[in-house]
Amino acid sequence: MAMKPEDLSERQRYEQTLMRTGRKLQSLGQLLEQAPAHLVAKGYPADDAVTGGRPVLIDLDEMRELFDPASPKCVGDVLKHYHELLARLKQAGA
């Protein structure tokens, strides 16, 4: 049985969400490795003499949403639904 257009659309939506999350985490990881002095956590004090005039601001609430099981943006939940879709597609022979 062929993959239905709505299944393809749903699959692409999950994959795009996961790729955006991956890029966000990868970028943050690179900054933490390469330029931690230029990072500031939102809501925490920072010294411009250390961070420079335009530090990169990390929104901890946004990061927390990625791992909070109660959040609709939780990467664990997105992965779970994505895997369920892949299993349905595999069962259907797509």
Beta strands, then each sheet from edge to edge (+ up, - down):
strand 1: 39-41
strand 2: 56-58
sheet 1: 1+ 2+
end
